[in-house]
Amino acid sequence: MPWAGVVLATYAARGSLPYIQGLLTVLIVARWTKFRTVVAGVSLPKFSHGGRRFGGPSTGLPSLFRSHTPSTSTRGLVTAAEIHWCVCKRGVTLDDMHLTFQHDPRGESLTLIRRADGAVFKLTSYTRKWRVPHDLSHAVTERELGVADGIFGVIAAGAVFSTMTQIEGKARYDAKVRSDRILKAAKGVGISEAIAAVIHEAVEKRRPTPYAEVRESWGVISQDPCPYPNEHIDRATTVLRELGEQWAASSEPLEFPWPARLRATDPKSARVRAR
């Protein structure tokens, strides 16, 4: 790609190191992602499934990379400012997992999980019991409380539950062995189940933030003091309320970036690093 050298040299001459970092990131993403779209002569990623497009409508970038809706004069172009914004301001990296919650007429919700390694899974919930999807309550609770080895933390590390179906990407030869190993070592799955259920019920029944109930659920699992302060419990409840309202008000998919720091530990990888 000789044009890339010209672009990078031009930005280097201007002393725009952040833009160079942004351009390099986009080039790497374009090579790494299976689905691409050509925008202004640059191959950029486009994530699609079931005939639905999850990339940006104007830039071709996935929604978590989008910064704003471009003006008419720049529509269809990826500017250096956009690249700088998404990489340097939002902190998006190739290590992030991304969740997309979709309305499923057969049940409660359909969750698309795109792992950092490019594998894409479908997670289906068939219960109509909840107004707010139960899987969404897990995602919010684990993210806001910082549970790294909960449901989505172990998925980010490579665990695969029986309710998940891989729809894109190359399956690992040791996928089941790795999944079992990660799940056996994870202690946060049970914690997530207990606390997410409490917060979910409070949101479903429009009750106040369940501070006491969260601490009580923790006490059933552990004799240690509850590590979650009131402000974190309140934040998790508030975020789930807001996303629940958004889910009920719109039939559009709900995008949910997952922080790379919330990833369970693979015992085998940990042993290799320790050598």
C-alpha positions as CSV (number, residue, x, y, z in Angstrom):
1,M,0.0,0.0,0.0
2,P,2.4,2.8,-1.2
3,W,-0.2,5.5,-0.6
4,A,-0.1,4.7,3.2
5,G,3.6,5.7,3.3
6,V,2.7,9.0,1.7
7,V,-0.1,9.7,4.1
8,L,2.0,8.8,7.2
9,A,4.9,10.9,5.9
10,T,2.7,13.9,5.5
11,Y,1.3,13.6,9.0
12,A,4.8,13.0,10.4
13,A,6.0,16.2,8.8
14,R,3.2,18.0,10.6
15,G,4.1,16.4,13.9
16,S,0.7,14.8,14.2
17,L,1.7,11.6,16.0
18,P,-1.8,10.9,17.4
19,Y,-3.2,10.9,13.8
20,I,-0.4,8.5,12.7
21,Q,-1.4,6.1,15.6
22,G,-5.0,6.4,14.5
23,L,-4.2,5.6,10.8
24,L,-2.1,2.6,11.8
25,T,-4.9,1.3,14.0
26,V,-7.5,1.6,11.1
27,L,-5.1,-0.2,8.7
28,I,-4.6,-3.0,11.2
29,V,-8.4,-3.3,11.7
30,A,-9.0,-3.4,8.0
31,R,-6.6,-6.3,7.5
32,W,-7.9,-8.1,10.6
33,T,-11.6,-7.9,9.9
34,K,-13.3,-10.3,7.5
35,F,-16.0,-7.9,6.3
36,R,-14.7,-4.7,4.6
37,T,-16.0,-1.8,2.8
38,V,-14.0,0.5,0.5
39,V,-14.4,4.1,1.7
40,A,-12.3,6.9,0.1
41,G,-9.8,4.3,-1.2
42,V,-9.2,2.7,2.3
43,S,-10.4,-0.8,3.2
44,L,-12.3,-0.4,6.5
45,P,-14.2,-3.0,8.5
46,K,-17.9,-3.7,8.2
47,F,-19.6,-6.1,10.6
48,S,-22.8,-7.7,9.2
49,H,-25.0,-10.6,10.2
50,G,-28.3,-11.9,8.9
51,G,-28.5,-9.1,6.3
52,R,-28.1,-6.4,8.9
53,R,-25.2,-4.0,8.9
54,F,-23.5,-3.1,12.1
55,G,-20.8,-0.7,10.7
56,G,-21.1,3.0,10.6
57,P,-23.6,4.3,8.0
58,S,-21.1,6.9,6.7
59,T,-17.6,5.7,7.6
60,G,-18.0,1.9,7.4
61,L,-16.4,1.7,10.8
62,P,-18.1,-0.4,13.5
63,S,-20.4,1.7,15.7
64,L,-18.0,1.6,18.6
65,F,-15.5,3.4,16.4
66,R,-17.9,6.2,15.2
67,S,-17.5,9.6,16.7
68,H,-20.2,11.6,15.0
69,T,-22.4,12.0,11.9
70,P,-20.2,13.6,9.3
71,S,-21.4,16.7,7.4
72,T,-22.7,16.4,3.9
73,S,-19.4,17.5,2.4
74,T,-17.5,14.7,4.3
75,R,-20.1,12.0,4.2
76,G,-18.5,8.7,3.2
77,L,-15.0,9.9,4.2
78,V,-13.0,8.9,7.2
79,T,-11.1,12.0,8.4
80,A,-8.0,12.0,10.5
81,A,-10.0,13.9,13.1
82,E,-12.5,11.0,13.4
83,I,-9.7,8.4,13.6
84,H,-8.0,10.4,16.3
85,W,-11.2,10.8,18.2
86,C,-12.2,7.1,18.2
87,V,-8.7,5.9,19.1
88,C,-7.3,8.5,21.5
89,K,-10.6,9.8,23.0
90,R,-12.7,6.7,23.4
91,G,-9.8,4.4,24.1
92,V,-11.2,1.7,21.7
93,T,-8.6,-1.0,21.1
94,L,-8.5,-4.2,19.1
95,D,-8.6,-6.0,22.5
96,D,-12.2,-5.0,23.1
97,M,-15.1,-7.4,22.9
98,H,-18.3,-5.9,21.6
99,L,-21.9,-6.9,22.4
100,T,-25.0,-6.1,20.3
101,F,-28.4,-6.8,21.9
102,Q,-31.2,-7.4,19.3
103,H,-34.9,-7.8,19.7
104,D,-35.9,-11.3,18.9
105,P,-39.6,-11.9,18.1
106,R,-39.3,-15.6,19.2
107,G,-38.2,-14.6,22.7
108,E,-36.6,-11.9,24.8
109,S,-33.4,-11.0,23.0
110,L,-30.6,-12.1,20.7
111,T,-27.1,-11.1,21.7
112,L,-24.3,-11.0,19.1
113,I,-20.9,-11.3,20.8
114,R,-17.8,-10.3,18.8
115,R,-14.7,-11.4,20.6
116,A,-11.4,-9.6,20.2
117,D,-10.0,-12.6,18.2
118,G,-12.7,-12.0,15.5
119,A,-15.0,-14.9,16.5
120,V,-18.7,-14.0,16.5
121,F,-21.2,-15.9,18.6
122,K,-25.0,-15.8,18.9
123,L,-26.4,-16.0,22.4
124,T,-30.2,-16.5,22.5
125,S,-32.6,-16.0,25.4
126,Y,-36.0,-17.5,24.9
127,T,-37.7,-16.4,28.0
128,R,-40.4,-13.8,27.8
129,K,-40.5,-13.3,31.6
130,W,-38.5,-10.1,31.6
131,R,-39.2,-6.6,30.3
132,V,-35.4,-5.9,30.4
133,P,-33.3,-8.7,28.9
134,H,-31.6,-10.8,31.6
135,D,-28.4,-11.0,29.6
136,L,-28.3,-7.2,29.5
137,S,-28.6,-7.1,33.3
138,H,-25.6,-9.4,33.5
139,A,-23.6,-7.2,31.1
140,V,-24.4,-4.0,33.0
141,T,-23.9,-5.4,36.5
142,E,-20.6,-7.0,35.6
143,R,-19.3,-3.9,33.8
144,E,-20.3,-1.4,36.4
145,L,-19.2,-3.4,39.4
146,G,-16.0,-4.5,37.6
147,V,-16.5,-8.2,37.7
148,A,-13.8,-9.6,35.5
149,D,-14.7,-13.3,35.7
150,G,-18.4,-13.1,35.4
151,I,-20.5,-14.3,32.5
152,F,-19.1,-11.9,29.9
153,G,-15.6,-11.8,31.4
154,V,-15.2,-15.5,30.9
155,I,-16.7,-15.3,27.4
156,A,-14.1,-12.6,26.5
157,A,-11.4,-15.0,27.8
158,G,-12.6,-17.8,25.6
159,A,-15.4,-19.7,27.5
160,V,-18.3,-20.9,25.4
161,F,-21.7,-21.7,27.1
162,S,-24.1,-24.2,25.7
163,T,-26.5,-21.4,24.7
164,M,-23.9,-19.9,22.4
165,T,-23.5,-20.7,18.7
166,Q,-20.5,-19.6,16.7
167,I,-21.5,-18.0,13.5
168,E,-18.3,-16.4,12.2
169,G,-14.6,-16.9,12.6
170,K,-12.4,-20.0,12.8
171,A,-13.2,-22.3,15.7
172,R,-10.2,-23.3,17.8
173,Y,-9.2,-26.9,17.9
174,D,-9.1,-26.8,21.7
175,A,-12.2,-24.6,22.2
176,K,-14.0,-26.9,24.6
177,V,-10.9,-27.7,26.7
178,R,-10.0,-24.1,27.0
179,S,-13.6,-23.2,27.9
180,D,-13.8,-25.8,30.6
181,R,-10.5,-24.7,32.0
182,I,-11.6,-21.0,32.2
183,L,-15.0,-21.8,33.7
184,K,-13.5,-24.1,36.3
185,A,-11.1,-21.3,37.5
186,A,-13.7,-18.5,37.4
187,K,-15.2,-17.5,40.8
188,G,-17.3,-14.6,39.6
189,V,-19.9,-16.4,37.6
190,G,-21.9,-17.4,40.7
191,I,-21.4,-13.9,42.1
192,S,-22.7,-12.3,38.9
193,E,-25.7,-14.6,38.8
194,A,-26.7,-13.6,42.4
195,I,-26.1,-9.9,42.2
196,A,-27.4,-9.4,38.7
197,A,-30.6,-11.1,39.6
198,V,-31.1,-8.7,42.5
199,I,-30.4,-5.6,40.4
200,H,-32.5,-6.9,37.6
201,E,-35.5,-7.6,39.8
202,A,-35.3,-4.0,41.3
203,V,-35.3,-2.5,37.8
204,E,-38.1,-4.8,36.6
205,K,-40.3,-4.0,39.5
206,R,-39.3,-0.3,39.6
207,R,-38.0,-0.5,43.1
208,P,-35.3,1.6,44.7
209,T,-31.6,0.7,44.4
210,P,-31.2,-2.6,46.3
211,Y,-28.2,-1.8,48.5
212,A,-29.1,-4.2,51.3
213,E,-30.2,-7.0,48.9
214,V,-26.9,-6.9,47.1
215,R,-24.9,-7.1,50.3
216,E,-27.2,-9.9,51.5
217,S,-26.6,-11.9,48.3
218,W,-22.9,-11.4,48.7
219,G,-23.1,-12.7,52.2
220,V,-24.6,-16.0,51.0
221,I,-21.6,-16.5,48.7
222,S,-18.7,-15.2,50.8
223,Q,-17.9,-14.4,54.4
224,D,-15.7,-11.5,53.3
225,P,-17.1,-7.9,53.4
226,C,-19.1,-6.9,50.3
227,P,-16.5,-5.2,48.0
228,Y,-19.1,-3.1,46.1
229,P,-19.7,0.4,47.6
230,N,-23.2,2.0,47.4
231,E,-22.2,4.3,44.6
232,H,-21.2,1.4,42.4
233,I,-24.5,-0.5,43.2
234,D,-26.4,2.7,42.4
235,R,-24.6,3.2,39.2
236,A,-25.3,-0.3,38.0
237,T,-29.0,0.0,38.8
238,T,-29.2,3.4,37.2
239,V,-27.5,2.3,34.0
240,L,-29.7,-0.8,33.7
241,R,-32.8,1.4,34.2
242,E,-31.7,3.8,31.4
243,L,-30.8,1.0,29.0
244,G,-34.0,-0.9,29.8
245,E,-36.0,2.2,28.9
246,Q,-34.0,2.6,25.7
247,W,-34.6,-1.1,24.9
248,A,-38.4,-0.7,25.4
249,A,-38.6,2.5,23.4
250,S,-36.8,1.3,20.3
251,S,-36.6,-1.8,18.1
252,E,-33.0,-0.8,17.1
253,P,-30.1,-3.0,18.3
254,L,-28.5,-1.8,21.5
255,E,-24.7,-1.6,21.2
256,F,-22.6,-2.4,24.3
257,P,-18.8,-2.2,24.1
258,W,-17.0,-4.4,26.6
259,P,-13.9,-3.2,28.4
260,A,-10.7,-5.2,27.7
261,R,-9.7,-5.0,31.3
262,L,-12.7,-7.2,32.3
263,R,-11.5,-10.5,31.1
264,A,-11.2,-13.7,33.1
265,T,-7.8,-15.4,33.4
266,D,-7.0,-18.5,31.5
267,P,-4.9,-20.6,33.9
268,K,-2.8,-22.1,31.1
269,S,-1.9,-18.7,29.7
270,A,-1.1,-17.4,33.3
271,R,1.3,-20.4,33.8
272,V,3.0,-19.7,30.5
273,R,3.6,-16.0,31.4
274,A,4.9,-17.0,34.8
275,R,7.7,-19.1,33.4
